[in-house]
């Protein structure tokens, strides 16, 4: 039976925003967000990223996408997305993959509505439409600049200004996704052909990133738009100071240092161990108290390391854990490179502002008073949600327009 395949073109060259497709929004690289959205749709069986860039390919593969190498002549500023899609379809055909429906997703749209995407696939798969695209409803009065810069009305009569409720809406493409019959796309060599439908998406998801300002806007609203997701990971890595402690230290008259830790955190670590989820304490400091706490908790510890990111990579490789399947909990700027590596960058609520902006999740409880337990509870809840049996409901059709 033919497959429904999501294809995500993501070239390395970007003039407006350098390395745009691996920039992070809500703590996750843009290309990874798009891969994850496609994977979340039950209507999509395979996710493919076509790219000319090794870094983009590495991130996409880490998040579970198949990779198609995009030739340089199809990755320049003048190359169309259609050319990349056609090349990817040829590559997949060479692998023996029978593609019936193509879902063309763009990494520049960080907030893809998975339900609308799924409905669009069903609409095409059922042959009620040949091509469906994501769009937002608008009642805006549109204008264009004519000769000499004079304004001219586009979609309305200058002498008649009806109320919103008395007008029919128009629809604006969001660029997030286009779903097409593969055979029809090959014949037309364009994303719009045959009977065309609209998959209406919420306006809050409609941002498309082409400028630095749009990237900053997406980062600012990510916590408001993203659906809360269970933290489903295979390992947990934490900093020590400011995470297992409140970032203060007591020094006696002999220069001996001590810290205060939470028994609740200890129970959280114990629960993670019982669930078979490894935990590593990773610290730049060389302090006996760190080693003592790790021994007490029965977890791995690496300390006195200058390059925490390299140490994290080595530990993950040694344990066979993908970086995208790790939650890293930090609080200060020396955690930023580790936060940029993992799939779940986590921050304590009193973390440095740069850490807060890099985090996918900000915990409710601060370091030293239950932050580790807070994370452990969320990870265990994510593990339970991932193992729960799936339930399905009949798909609903998006709003259609011909």
C-alpha positions in Angstrom: 0.0 0.0 0.0 1.3 3.5 -0.8 2.6 5.6 2.0 1.9 9.1 3.2 5.3 10.8 3.5 6.2 14.1 5.1 9.0 15.8 3.2 10.7 18.8 4.8 13.1 20.8 2.6 15.8 22.6 4.7 18.7 24.1 2.9 21.8 25.3 4.8 22.1 28.7 3.1 20.1 31.5 4.7 20.7 35.2 4.1 18.3 36.8 6.6 19.0 34.5 9.5 22.3 32.5 9.5 21.7 28.8 10.3 18.0 29.5 10.4 16.8 25.9 10.3 18.7 25.0 13.4 17.8 28.1 15.4 15.8 27.2 18.5 12.2 28.2 19.3 10.8 27.0 22.6 14.1 25.2 23.3 13.9 23.0 20.1 15.6 23.6 16.7 13.2 24.6 14.0 14.0 21.6 11.9 13.4 19.3 14.9 10.0 21.0 15.7 8.9 20.3 12.2 10.0 16.7 12.3 8.3 16.2 15.6 5.0 17.7 14.3 5.0 15.3 11.4 5.8 12.4 13.7 2.8 13.3 15.9 0.3 13.0 13.1 -1.1 9.4 13.0 -1.8 9.9 9.3 1.9 10.2 8.3 4.0 7.1 8.0 7.4 8.4 7.2 9.3 11.7 7.8 12.0 12.8 5.4 14.3 15.8 5.5 16.0 16.9 2.3 19.0 19.1 2.9 22.4 20.0 1.6 23.7 20.8 5.1 25.4 18.3 7.4 24.4 20.0 10.7 20.7 20.1 9.6 20.9 16.5 8.6 22.4 15.5 11.9 19.7 17.2 13.9 16.9 15.8 11.8 18.3 12.3 12.0 18.7 12.7 15.8 15.0 13.5 15.9 14.1 10.5 13.8 13.8 11.7 10.2 15.1 9.9 7.2 17.6 12.0 5.2 17.8 12.7 1.5 20.9 14.5 0.3 19.9 17.7 -1.6 22.2 18.5 -4.5 23.9 21.9 -4.5 22.1 22.9 -7.7 18.8 22.4 -5.9 19.8 24.3 -2.8 20.6 27.8 -4.1 18.6 31.0 -3.5 16.8 30.5 -6.8 15.9 26.8 -6.4 12.2 26.1 -5.8 10.8 23.9 -3.0 9.1 21.9 -5.8 12.4 20.9 -7.2 13.6 19.7 -3.8 10.3 17.7 -3.4 10.6 16.1 -6.8 14.2 15.1 -6.2 13.2 13.6 -2.8 10.4 11.6 -4.4 12.8 10.2 -7.0 15.3 9.3 -4.2 12.5 7.5 -2.3 11.3 5.7 -5.4 14.9 4.4 -5.8 14.7 3.0 -2.3 11.5 1.2 -3.2 9.2 3.6 -1.2 5.8 4.0 -2.9 4.6 7.5 -2.0 0.8 8.0 -2.4 0.4 11.3 -0.6 3.1 14.0 0.1 2.9 16.3 3.1 5.2 19.2 2.3 6.1 20.9 5.6 8.3 24.0 6.1 10.7 24.4 9.0 10.2 28.1 9.0 6.7 27.6 10.5 7.4 26.6 14.1 3.8 26.1 15.3 2.4 23.5 12.9 -1.2 22.5 13.9 -1.0 18.7 14.0 -4.8 18.1 14.0 -5.2 20.3 10.9 -2.3 18.5 9.2 -3.9 15.2 9.9 -7.3 16.2 8.6 -5.6 17.6 5.5 -4.0 14.2 4.8 -7.3 12.4 5.3 -8.9 14.9 2.9 -6.4 14.1 0.2 -6.1 10.4 0.9 -9.9 10.1 0.5 -9.6 11.9 -2.9 -12.1 14.6 -1.9 -9.3 17.1 -2.7 -6.1 16.8 -4.7 -4.2 19.5 -2.9 -4.8 21.1 0.5 -2.9 24.0 2.2 -2.8 25.6 5.6 -4.4 29.0 5.9 -5.8 31.5 8.4 -9.2 33.2 8.0 -9.0 37.0 7.5 -11.5 39.7 7.1 -8.9 42.4 6.5 -9.3 45.1 3.8 -6.4 44.6 1.5 -4.7 47.4 -0.5 -1.9 47.6 -3.1 0.3 50.4 -4.2 -0.4 51.4 -7.8 1.4 53.7 -10.2 3.3 56.4 -8.4 2.6 54.7 -5.1 -1.1 55.6 -5.0 -3.2 53.1 -3.0 -5.7 50.9 -4.7 -8.3 48.6 -3.1 -7.9 44.9 -3.7 -10.7 43.0 -2.1 -13.3 45.6 -1.3 -15.3 48.5 -2.7 -14.1 51.9 -1.5 -17.7 53.2 -1.2 -19.0 50.2 0.7 -17.6 49.2 4.1 -19.7 46.3 5.4 -19.4 45.0 8.9 -17.3 42.0 9.6 -20.4 39.8 10.2 -21.7 40.9 6.9 -18.7 39.9 4.9 -17.3 36.5 3.7 -13.8 35.8 4.8 -10.7 35.4 2.7 -7.9 33.0 3.5 -4.2 33.7 3.8 -1.6 30.9 3.3 0.5 30.3 6.4 3.2 28.3 4.6 3.2 25.7 7.3 2.1 22.7 5.2 0.8 21.6 1.8 -0.7 18.1 1.3 -0.9 16.7 -2.2 -1.5 13.5 -4.2 2.0 12.4 -5.2 1.0 11.4 -8.7 -0.8 14.7 -9.3 2.2 16.7 -8.0 4.6 14.9 -10.3 2.4 15.7 -13.2 1.7 19.3 -12.4 5.2 19.9 -10.9 3.5 22.5 -8.6 1.9 22.3 -5.2 -1.5 23.6 -6.4 -3.4 21.4 -8.9 -6.8 19.8 -9.4 -9.4 20.3 -6.7 -7.8 22.5 -4.0 -8.9 22.6 -0.3 -8.1 24.8 2.7 -7.0 23.5 6.1 -7.9 26.4 8.4 -5.5 26.8 11.3 -5.6 29.1 14.4 -4.1 32.5 13.8 -1.7 32.1 16.8 0.1 29.3 14.8 0.4 31.3 11.6 3.8 32.9 12.1 6.4 32.2 9.4 10.0 33.0 10.2 11.9 34.9 7.5 13.4 37.7 9.6 15.2 38.1 12.9 12.2 40.0 14.3 9.9 37.1 13.4 12.3 34.6 15.0 12.3 36.7 18.2 8.5 36.9 18.1 8.2 33.2 17.8 10.5 32.7 20.7 8.5 35.1 22.8 5.2 33.4 22.2 6.4 29.8 22.1 5.4 29.1 25.7 1.9 30.4 25.0 1.4 28.5 21.7 3.0 25.2 22.4 0.8 22.5 23.8 2.1 21.2 27.1 3.9 17.9 26.3 4.9 15.0 28.6 8.7 14.9 29.1 9.2 11.5 27.5 13.0 10.9 27.7 15.5 8.1 28.2 17.9 9.8 30.5 18.2 12.9 32.8 21.3 15.0 33.3 21.5 17.8 35.8 23.9 20.5 36.9 24.6 20.5 40.7 24.9 24.0 42.1 21.7 25.8 41.7 19.8 22.6 40.8 20.4 20.1 43.6 21.2 23.1 45.8 19.9 26.7 46.1 23.2 27.9 44.7 24.5 29.0 48.1 27.4 27.4 50.1 28.2 27.5 53.8 31.9 27.8 54.8 33.0 27.2 58.4 36.1 28.6 60.1 38.2 25.9 58.7 37.2 26.6 55.1 35.1 23.4 54.9 32.1 23.9 52.5 28.7 22.4 52.9 25.4 22.8 51.1 21.7 22.1 51.8 19.9 19.5 49.6 16.3 18.3 49.5 15.1 14.9 50.6 12.3 15.3 48.1 14.9 15.5 45.3 16.5 12.3 46.7 13.1 10.5 46.4 12.7 11.8 42.9 16.1 10.4 41.9 15.2 7.1 43.5 11.9 6.9 41.5 13.9 7.5 38.3 16.3 4.7 39.1 13.4 2.3 39.9 12.0 3.2 36.5 15.3 2.4 34.8 15.9 6.0 33.8 19.6 6.9 34.3 20.6 10.2 35.8 24.0 12.0 35.6 25.2 14.9 37.7 27.5 17.0 35.5 29.4 19.8 37.2 32.4 22.0 36.4 33.3 22.2 40.0 35.6 19.8 41.7 34.0 19.5 45.2 33.8 16.4 47.5 30.3 17.4 48.4 29.2 16.7 44.7 30.8 13.2 44.7 29.3 12.5 48.1 25.8 13.4 47.0 26.1 11.4 43.9 27.2 8.3 45.9 24.2 8.9 48.3 21.8 9.0 45.3 23.5 6.1 43.5 23.9 8.0 40.2 26.7 8.8 37.8 28.8 12.0 38.4 31.2 13.8 36.2 32.9 16.9 37.7 35.9 19.1 37.2 35.2 19.3 33.5 35.8 22.5 31.5 33.7 21.4 28.4 30.4 20.1 29.8 29.0 19.7 26.3 31.8 17.3 25.3 31.4 15.4 28.5 27.7 15.1 27.9 28.2 13.8 24.4 30.7 11.2 25.6 28.3 10.0 28.4 25.4 9.8 26.0 27.4 7.8 23.5 28.7 5.4 26.2 25.1 4.8 27.4 23.6 4.5 23.9 21.2 7.4 24.5 20.3 9.9 21.8 20.8 13.5 22.7 17.2 14.3 21.6 16.0 11.8 24.3 17.8 13.5 27.2 16.4 16.1 29.6 19.1 18.5 30.9 18.4 20.6 33.9 20.5 23.7 34.4 20.5 27.2 35.9 23.4 29.3 34.6 25.3 30.3 31.5 27.8 27.4 31.7 24.8 25.1 31.0 23.9 26.8 27.7 25.9 24.6 25.4 24.4 21.4 27.0 20.9 22.9 26.8 21.5 23.5 23.1 22.4 19.8 22.6 19.5 18.0 24.1 15.9 17.5 23.1 14.5 18.7 26.5 16.4 21.7 27.8 15.0 22.4 31.3 15.5 25.4 33.6 14.8 26.1 37.3 12.6 29.2 37.7 15.3 31.4 39.2 17.8 30.5 36.4 19.8 33.1 34.4 17.7 34.9 31.8 19.6 33.3 28.9 18.9 29.9 30.4 15.3 30.7 30.8 15.1 31.7 27.1 16.8 28.5 26.0 14.5 26.2 28.0 11.7 24.1 26.6 10.3 23.8 30.1 10.7 26.0 33.2 10.1 24.1 36.4 7.8 25.3 39.2 10.2 24.6 42.0 13.6 26.2 42.4 17.0 24.5 42.9 17.6 22.9 46.3 13.9 22.8 47.2 12.4 20.2 44.9 13.5 21.1 41.4 14.9 17.6 40.7 11.8 16.0 42.2 9.6 18.3 40.0 11.5 17.1 36.9 11.5 13.5 38.0 7.7 13.6 38.4 7.3 15.0 34.9 9.6 12.5 33.4 7.8 9.6 35.1 4.4 11.0 33.9 5.8 11.2 30.4 7.0 7.6 30.5 3.5 6.6 31.7 1.8 8.6 28.9 4.1 7.1 26.3 3.2 3.6 27.4 -0.5 4.2 27.6 -2.7 2.5 24.9 -3.7 4.8 22.0 -7.3 5.7 21.4 -8.5 7.0 18.0 -11.4 9.1 17.0 -12.8 9.6 13.5 -11.1 12.4 11.6 -13.0 15.6 11.0 -12.6 17.5 7.7 -11.0 20.9 7.6 -12.9 23.8 6.1 -12.8 23.3 2.3 -12.6 25.8 -0.6 -12.3 25.1 -4.2 
